[in-house]
């Protein structure tokens, strides 16, 4: 990525993609300049919010200013921040396109686009929105795409967007799971769920929980 090549990376959750994207964006741009030089897109606003927080932590000594464009936030406040300028834009495709179409978000100084979890973006029906965004991007911009699954939709999108890309796969060896059993428990009252989970946890010999996309034991 530092060499300026387009990249496709197939990688599982919690493999460091977000930090890699942010560090690369900061290295390829001037964080102190108030010109939009890098764009990082996520399928959901929670992921974009986390990435914005990580970017501000990593770039805290670089005079970084990042613009977060997601639903659920005040449009007027985002428009105010848009006028102030930033070097890095982090957001979801729908809100980013809205600001291009209606608020004058301009990418004439853009150097890098990163599309995180591209397979999920395509699965929720945002392929056309992504193509609309790319119409406003200069043709020389470097593009990096990550996905967990290399589906036919991701393959087609890569062929549409990437130029002579480098393909990287960062998947751990898969472990075979035998005799996997699934259970569903119905808890009538919302306020009883935490107590039930604690009791369930204390009675299990092997415990796994999914927290924010990370499987923990």
C-alpha positions in Angstrom: 0.0 0.0 0.0 2.8 2.4 0.8 4.2 1.8 -2.7 1.0 3.1 -4.2 -0.4 -0.2 -5.6 -4.1 -1.1 -5.5 -4.6 -3.8 -3.0 -7.2 -6.5 -2.2 -6.9 -8.2 1.2 -9.0 -11.2 2.3 -8.9 -11.3 6.0 -10.9 -12.4 9.0 -12.2 -10.2 11.8 -9.8 -8.8 14.4 -6.8 -9.2 12.1 -5.7 -5.5 12.3 -7.2 -4.2 9.1 -8.5 -1.0 10.6 -5.2 0.0 12.2 -3.4 -0.9 8.9 -5.8 1.3 6.9 -5.4 4.3 9.3 -1.6 4.1 9.5 -1.3 3.8 5.8 -3.7 6.8 5.3 -1.6 8.9 7.7 1.6 8.0 5.9 0.4 8.7 2.4 -1.2 12.1 3.3 -0.5 15.3 5.1 -2.6 15.0 8.3 -2.2 18.7 9.1 -3.6 19.8 5.7 -7.3 20.6 5.7 -7.9 18.9 2.3 -9.7 15.6 1.9 -6.9 13.2 1.0 -8.1 9.8 2.2 -11.5 8.2 2.5 -12.2 5.0 4.5 -15.6 3.4 4.2 -17.3 0.9 6.5 -20.7 -0.9 6.1 -22.0 0.2 9.5 -21.8 3.4 11.5 -20.5 1.7 14.7 -17.4 0.5 12.8 -16.9 3.9 11.4 -17.1 5.5 14.8 -14.6 3.1 16.2 -12.2 3.8 13.3 -12.5 7.5 13.9 -11.6 7.1 17.5 -8.6 4.9 16.6 -7.5 7.4 14.0 -7.5 10.3 16.5 -5.5 8.2 18.9 -2.9 7.2 16.4 -2.7 10.7 14.9 -2.9 12.6 18.2 0.6 14.1 17.7 0.2 14.8 14.0 -2.4 17.6 14.2 -4.8 15.2 12.5 -8.4 16.3 11.8 -10.8 13.5 10.7 -14.4 14.0 9.5 -16.9 11.3 10.5 -19.9 11.0 8.1 -22.5 8.5 9.3 -26.2 8.4 9.9 -27.5 9.2 13.4 -25.5 12.4 13.8 -26.6 16.0 13.2 -26.5 16.8 9.5 -25.9 20.5 10.4 -23.0 19.7 12.7 -21.5 17.5 10.0 -21.9 20.3 7.4 -20.1 22.7 9.8 -17.2 20.3 10.1 -17.2 19.7 6.4 -16.6 23.4 5.8 -13.8 23.4 8.3 -12.0 20.7 6.3 -10.0 17.6 7.3 -7.4 15.3 5.8 -9.3 12.1 6.5 -12.9 11.2 5.9 -14.3 8.1 7.6 -17.9 7.1 7.1 -20.6 4.9 5.6 -21.3 4.9 1.8 -24.8 6.3 2.0 -24.0 9.3 4.1 -20.8 10.0 2.2 -22.7 10.0 -1.1 -25.3 12.3 0.4 -22.6 14.8 1.3 -21.1 14.6 -2.2 -24.5 15.0 -3.8 -26.0 17.6 -1.5 -23.3 19.3 0.6 -20.4 19.8 -1.9 -18.0 17.2 -0.5 -15.1 17.4 -3.0 -12.4 14.8 -3.5 -10.1 16.6 -6.0 -7.2 16.2 -3.5 -7.9 12.6 -2.7 -5.0 10.1 -2.8 -6.4 7.0 -1.2 -9.7 5.1 -0.8 -10.1 2.2 1.6 -13.2 0.0 1.5 -13.4 -2.1 4.6 -15.5 -5.2 4.7 -16.5 -4.8 1.1 -18.4 -8.1 1.1 -20.8 -6.7 3.7 -21.2 -3.4 1.9 -22.3 -5.3 -1.2 -24.5 -7.7 0.7 -26.6 -4.8 2.1 -27.2 -3.5 -1.4 -24.8 -0.6 -1.6 -22.9 -1.5 -4.8 -24.6 1.2 -6.9 -23.9 3.8 -4.2 -20.3 2.8 -4.2 -20.1 3.2 -8.0 -21.7 6.7 -7.7 -19.1 7.7 -5.1 -16.3 6.5 -7.4 -17.6 8.8 -10.2 -16.5 11.8 -8.1 -13.0 10.4 -7.5 -10.0 11.2 -9.7 -8.9 8.2 -11.8 -5.4 8.2 -10.3 -6.5 7.6 -6.7 -5.1 4.5 -5.0 -7.7 2.0 -3.8 -7.6 -0.7 -1.2 -10.4 -3.2 -0.5 -10.7 -5.8 2.3 -13.3 -8.6 2.6 -13.8 -11.7 4.6 -15.4 -13.6 1.7 -14.2 -13.5 -1.9 -17.6 -13.9 -3.5 -18.5 -13.3 -7.1 -19.9 -9.9 -6.2 -16.6 -8.9 -4.6 -14.7 -10.3 -7.6 -16.8 -8.2 -9.9 -16.4 -5.1 -7.8 -12.7 -5.6 -7.7 -12.5 -5.8 -11.5 -14.6 -2.6 -11.7 -12.4 -0.6 -9.2 -8.9 -1.9 -9.0 -6.0 -1.5 -11.3 -3.4 -4.3 -11.4 -4.0 -5.0 -7.7 -1.9 -7.0 -5.3 -3.9 -9.8 -3.7 -3.2 -10.6 0.0 -4.8 -13.4 2.1 -4.5 -13.3 5.8 -6.5 -16.2 7.0 -5.5 -18.6 9.8 -5.7 -22.3 9.2 -9.3 -23.5 9.7 -9.9 -25.9 12.6 -12.4 -28.7 12.1 -15.2 -28.7 14.6 -16.9 -32.0 15.4 -20.2 -32.6 17.0 -21.2 -28.9 17.3 -24.5 -28.5 19.1 -26.7 -25.4 19.1 -29.2 -24.3 21.8 -31.7 -21.6 22.0 -33.0 -20.2 25.3 -36.1 -18.1 25.6 -36.0 -15.4 28.3 -39.3 -13.7 28.7 -38.2 -10.5 30.4 -35.5 -8.2 29.2 -34.3 -7.5 32.7 -33.7 -11.2 33.3 -31.3 -11.8 30.4 -28.1 -10.7 32.2 -28.8 -12.9 35.2 -29.6 -15.8 32.9 -26.4 -15.3 31.0 -24.4 -15.3 34.2 -25.9 -18.5 35.3 -25.4 -20.1 31.9 -21.8 -19.0 31.8 -21.0 -20.4 35.3 -22.4 -23.8 34.3 -20.3 -24.2 31.1 -16.9 -25.9 31.0 -16.0 -24.3 27.6 -17.1 -20.7 27.2 -17.1 -18.6 24.0 -18.6 -15.2 23.5 -18.8 -12.9 20.5 -18.0 -9.3 21.5 -17.8 -6.7 18.8 -16.8 -9.2 16.1 -14.1 -10.8 18.3 -14.5 -14.4 19.5 -13.2 -14.6 23.1 -12.9 -17.6 25.4 
